[in-house]
Amino acid sequence: MNIGIIADTHDNAEAAERATEIFDEEGVEVVIHCGDFVAPLMVPYFDEFELHGVLGNNDGDVANLQAAFDALGGESELHGRFAGLEFDGLSFAVVHGEQLEEVRAIAAGETYDFVCYGHHHERERTEEGRTTVLNPGAHFLANEEDRTVAVVDTLSGSVRFRSVSE
């Protein structure tokens, strides 16, 4: 299974459309959003996927974000500030990641295969013991090279970054 990882869409509809095109090309079934949708209007862009999201520091309209997730139906879920997810035997911790110390502490515990976060608008893929720390990049105030999404292949555990600027 391919899982799309995205963060910090900040109401950028054009980038969200490009991200969903990439996810379609990559055969993504599940999308994990690491927070900062900003407005509920971003959620329906991901309606063809099972969407899992966490809240970021700019997600103030929680009630309407929840309503947008509820309208998606199925397995899609807004998880609050933290999500612990499992797909094909791989475990994912998802936070927005305002505090890098929190991200690093979760990874250091080696409880999860992946720790996914956003907020810092820079893509990252590093290893902390058995855990991969992953920031997919951002769509807002990011350098051109960091305007990316990530795709995780659950069978191989591989991670690919794809530009949303192309």
N, C-alpha and C positions, 0 to 999 in steps of 0.2 A: 504494500500500500504506500502511496505517496501522500505526505502531509505537507501542506503549505503553511509556512510561518510568516506572519506579517505583524508590523507594529507601527504605531504613530502615523496613522493615516490622516489625522487632523483635518477632516472634511475635504481632503483632496480627491474629488470624484474622478478626475482623469487618471490619477495614479491607481485608484481602486479598480477602475475598469481595466487598466493595463495589467494589474496584478491578477485579476480573475481570468484574463486571456492567457497569461502565463500558466496559471494553475490548471486551466483547461488543457493547454498544450502538454503539460507534464503529467496529466492523468491524476491530478490531486482529487482525493475524495473528502478529506477533512482539512479544514483551515483552523489554525490556532492564531488568534489575534492577541498580542501582548499589551493591549491597552492604548489609550488615547485615540479612540474613535472620534471623540469630541461631540459630534451630534448624532442622534439616532438615524439620520438619513444615510449614514454610511453602512449600516447593517444590511439592508436589502441587496446591496451589491454582491453579497456573498450567499444569496439565497439558493444557489444550486449546489452548495456544499453543506456538509455538517460543520457548523461553526461553533467554536468554543472561544470565549473571550474573557479577559480579566479587565478590571477597571484601572485606568491610569489617572494621573493627577489632573488631567484636563477633562475627565469624563464627569461633568457635574450633573447632567440630566439623567440620573440613574433610573428613575421611574420610566421615562420614555425609552431609554436604551433597553430596559427589561421588556417593555411592551414590544419593541422591534424584534427582540429575540423570540418572544412568545409567538409573534406572527410567523416566524420561520417554521415553527413546529418541529417535529421529528426529534432528533437527538441534540439539536443545537441548544447551547446553554451559555448564559452569562454567569460566571462563577464568583463574582465579587473580586476581592483583591488577590486571591490565590487560587490556582487550579492544580490539582493532582490528577493527571490523566494517564490512561494506558491504551495503547494500540499495538496489536500484533506482538504483545509481550514486551514492548518498550515502554518505559515510564517517562512521563514528562512533568516537570514542575514548571508552572507558568506564573510569572509575576510581571508587573510593569517595570520594576527595577530602579526606582528613584535612588535607592541606596545601594551602591555597588557592593557594600559590605554584606548586605542581605543576600544578594545573588551569589557572592563567593562563599558565604556560610552554607547556603543550601547545597551548592556544588561540593563543598568540602566534606559534607556528610555522606557523599557517595550513595545516597538513597535512590537517586533517580538516574536514568540513562542520559536525559537531557534536562538542562535548566534553560528555559527560554525567557528572554526579557527584552524590553525596548528602552524607551525614555532617553537614552544618550545619543540617539540618531547616528550611531556608527555601527556598522556590521562587525560581528565578532564570531569566531569559531575557535575555541580553545579547549584543551583537555584538562580536567582536574581529576586525576585518578581515573576511575571508570566512567566519569560523567563528562559529557560534552556541554560546554557553556555556549549558548547560541543567541546572538542578537541578529535579527534578520536585516537590520538597516531600517531606514525610515523614509517617509515621503514628505517631510516637512523640515525645512531648515537643515537639510543634510547636504553634505558634499555630493556632487554628481555620482561619484563612485559608490556612495553609501545609499543611494536611492534604489534599494534592492529588496527582494523577498528571498526567502530560503525554502528549499524543498528537501524534506527528509524522506529517504527511502527506508521504510521499516524493515525490509528484508535484508538489506546490506548495511544499514546504519549510516549510509553515506549522506552527506549534505552538499547541496548545490546552491549557489547564489545566482539569482537572475536579476538583471537590471530592469527597472520599470521606466527608465529614461529612453530606452531604444525605440 
